[in-house]
Amino acid sequence: MTLAQTLGMAQAMHLALDGLLAGFPILRTEDLSEAREVVGRAFCDHRLDIRQGTRLAVQHDHIGGAELSLNALGYGAEVAIDPGRLEDFYLLQFPLRGQARITHRGEVVEAGAQVATILNPDRETTMIWGQGCRKLLLQVNKGLLDRAAESLIGAPLPGAVRFDPRVDLTRAGGQRLFGRVVAAARAAGDGDLWSGDPGLNEAWAELQLASVLLESQPSNVSHMLWRATRAPQSRQMRRALEYLHENIADPLRVEDIAKAAGLNVRSLQLGFKSAFGVSPMRYLRDVRLDMARYMLARRLNRASVTEVAYSVGFSHLGRFSRDYRDRFGESPSVVQ
């Protein structure tokens, strides 16, 4: 199949989904001020300006859950949008038709039939939606995503989750993510989700969408999520993990972890080998390195490499740098 044929199929698929959420209209307007106000209430305050096009023709469909919302939004005309920082939510944007240019985290992403985008709460964003552009949007509260990440990782997050803003819809991860969001929008349209007071079904659906986002899209915690598929079942191993994560910066010995878990050292070693493929001390080292990478990825008020190394339990800076380079392929001093 040629590239042109592939693109044509992707565009046809997106156009077929253009009517998603049509049963939940909240705005039909040609007035710029009204568009700013209503769309702003659904998301956040933002600057909206018309760039080109015959006229503004806003169509916004919206259905909200307890901690996320689904939206289908188009402006008709070409518009410039400046929301600044979203602050307390992530915004996943799938173009159903047309194109958009997204500038986020210093990167420019050209979005269309094969490329979606995700905006992180703590990074500045500006956007140009082309004439006729319409998108399916998933808004996920930061609190929900944090809980999903901690559940998958099996430990508290040391900071904010940050995604790669470019979502490749030609790859399995992007396709899975798009499929789940479309399925949720269809379920809402059929009255199977978010049709009344939120219940356990809605809570489960929201957590699942947040989890799929974490598992499908590259982020600064992707290297930590391998533990999600290897969670141990025994009570003793869960105690071992809890103790290890709660005392990560302390000079732990394998005997300390075994005692806290109620196991002998040999049983503990076999349990870690079975669950994670590594020894307890190798697991502890990797968890410390993961936390260090997370802390070093901060752009604001970031501690020095030395401070980070000591704070996660490394007492020897040279060994920390060597282990960090072995795990991540780069020196801790060059983390962006």
N, C-alpha and C positions, 0 to 999 in steps of 0.2 A: 504494500500500500504506500502511495506517495505521501509526502508531507502535506500537500494540498488536500488530499483526501482525508488524512487524519484530522487536519484542522477543520475541514468541513463537517465531519462527523461530530467533533466536539462542539462546534457551534450549533449544530442541529439539536444535539442533546440538551444544551443549555436553553435554547429557545423553547423546547418542549416543556421546560420547567418554569417558564415565564409566569404562569398563572398561580404558582405556589403562594399560599396565604391570601389569595384574593378574597376569601371570606372574612377577613379581619381588617377592613380599611379603617385607618384613622385620619388620613389626610388626602384630599384631592384639591389642589389649589394652583393658581398662577401667581399668587402674591408672595413676594420674596420674604417679607417680614413674617407672615404667617408660617411659611416653611421653616424659617429659622426657629421660631418659637415652638412649634409642634415637634419637629425633629429633635430640637434641643431637649425637650421634656423627656423624650424617649431615650436619649443618649446623654448628652452633656451640652453645655453652652459652647457655641462655635461661631466662627465667622463663615458666612456663605455669600458668594458673589457670582453673578452671571458673567460668563466670559463670551460665549458665542451661542448661536442657535436662534431659531425663530422666536421662541417664547419659553418661559418657564412652565412646566406642566408636571407638577410633583404628584407622584403616586406613592404613598407610604402605607404598607400593610404591616400590622404588628400584633404579636401575641406574646404575653409575658408569663413566665413562670415565677417561682419563688426567688431563684438566683440566676436566671438567664432569660433572654428573650430571643425570639425569632422575628426577623424583619425582611420584607421585600421592599426595596426603595429605588426610585428613579426620579431624576429631575427634569428629563426632557432635554433641556438646553445643556450646553457645556458649562460646568460650574467649578469654581475653586472653593475648597472647604479647608478651614484651618481650625481643628479642635484643640490644638496645643497638646497637652497631656490628658489622657483619659482618666488618670488617677486611680479609679477603683474598679475598672473592668477591662477585659480583653475584647477585641472586636475582630472577628473572622469574617472576611468579605469575599464572596464568590460572585464574579460577574456572570450574569445570566445572558446578557447581551451587551454589546459595546465594549469599550475599553476605558481604563483609568491609569493614571500615573500617581503612584504613592511614594512619598518621600518620608522615610521613617528610620530613626536610629542612624542617620547619615547615609542611608542606602536609598537608591531609587529603584522601584519595582514597576515594570510595565505589566499591568494586569489585564487579562482577557480570558478567552475560552480555555486556555491551558495553564493559566497562572492565577492563583488567588493570593490574598494577603492576610496577614494577621498583625494587628496593632497591639503593642505592649503598653500597659498603663503608665509606665514611668518614662516614656520616651516621647519627644516632640514629633508631631505628624502634620504634614500638609498633603492635600490631595487635589488632583484635577480629574473629575469624572467627565469623560467625553460626551458629546451629544448623543442622546439615546441610550446611554449606559443605564443598566438596571442590575441591582445586585441582591443576592440572598445573603443576609447577615445573621451571624450568631454572636450575641453579646453574652459574655460569661463573667459573672462577678468574680473578683480576685479571691474572695474568701472561699468560694466553691472550688476554684482551681487549686488553691493552696491545700485544701483538705484532700482533694483527689490525689495531688502529688505526694503528700505525706503518707497517704494510704498505700500508694504504689511503691514508694521508696522504703517505707517501713521506718521512717525516722523524721524528726522535725526538719523543716526547711530552714537553712541559715539565712535566707534572703529571698528576693523576688525571683519568680520564674520568668525567664525572657526567651521568647521564641525567635527563630529566624523569620523575618517578615515575609519572605517569599514562600508560597505554598505551591509546590509543583504538582499539578493535577494529572500529569502523565505518569507519575510514579504510584506505586501501590499505596503508600502512606497517604498521599493526597487524595487518591480515589476513594480510599476507605473513609477518610474524614468527610469528603463531600457526600458520599453515599449515606452516612449516618445523619448528617444534617438535613439532607433531603427527606430521609425517612421520617425524621422527627417532624418536619414541616407537614408532610402528608398525614401523619398521625394526628397532628393538631387540626388539620383541615377536616379529617374524618370524625373529629370529636373524641378521639381516643386519648388525647393528652391535653392538659391545660384547658379543659372545657368547663370546669367548675372550681370548687375549692381544692387547692393542691393536696394530694394525698401521697401514699407511699409509692404509687406507680410513677407519679411526677418526680418525686425526690430521686427515685432510682434512675429515671431517664436523664435527669439533669446531671447526676454524678457520672453516668455512663458517657454522656457527651463530653464532659470535662476530661474523663480518663482517656477517651479515644483521641482527643486533641493532644494530650500529653504523649501518648504512645505513637502518634502518627506524624507529628511535626517536630523537626529538630529544635532543640532548646538547650539551655545551659544545664539542664538536669538529665538530658538523654543518656549520658554515660552512667547515670545512677539507676536507671530504670531496669537494668538487667536483673536486679534482685526481685522485681515484681513477679517474674515467672518461676521463682525458686523459693517462695516463702515457705519456711519450715512449718510443719503441722504440730510437732510435739510441744507440750507445755514447757519442758525444760529448755528447748532451743529458743522458744520465744522469750523466756526469762533471760537467757544468755544474751540475746540481741538487745533487749531492753537495758540490761546492765551495761553492755558495751557502749550503746549510744548515749546513755545518760552520763557516762564517765569518760567520754572520748578523749578529753585533754589530760587525763591522769596517766601516770606511768603504770599501765595495766600489765599484768602477767597472765599467761594462759591459766595458771592455777587460780587466780582471782576470778576469772570469768567462769571457770568450771565450778568453783564453790558457790558463786551466786546462782548458777543454774541448777545446782543440786546434782551435778554429774561428776564422774571422775574425768581426768584429763583425756584419757584415750577415747571415751564415749563422746566427749565434746569435739575432739578432733574428727572423729568419724562422722558426727552430725554435720559439721561445717563442710566436710569434704563432699558429703552426699547432697546437701542443699545448695552449696555455692561453688563447689569444685576447688576450694582453697582452704588453707588452714585458718584457725581463728585469728592468729596474729596477722596473716596476710589480709584477711577480711578487714581487720581493724586498721591496718595501714591504708588500704584502699578507701575506706570510709573517711579517714582523716584527710587523704589527698582530695577526695571529692569535695569535702567541706572547704578545704583550702582554695580549690579552684573556684568554688562558688563565691567565697569572700573576695578573692582577687578580681572577680569579674565586675565588682561594683565600680560604677563610674564616680559616685559622689562619696566623699569621706572614707575613702578606701585606706585601710591600714597598710603598712609596709610589708614586704615579703617576710622580713624577720618576725614582725609582730604576728602575722598570720600563721607562720610555721609554729611558733611557740604556743599560740592559742589553740591549735588543734592537736597538740601533744608531741610535736617533734622537738627534741632537745638539741639536735645537731643540724645546723643550717645546711651544711654540705650534703648530708644524707637526704635531707628534705628535697634539695634541688635535684639531686640525682634520681630519687624515686619519682618526683614530679615529672621529670623529663621522660623517664621510662614509661610512665602511665599515659601521658598526654602528648608526647612528641614535641614538647617545647619547654623552654625555661619558664619558671614562674614569673620572672621579671618582664615577660613580653605578653602576658595575658591582657586581652582587650575587653 
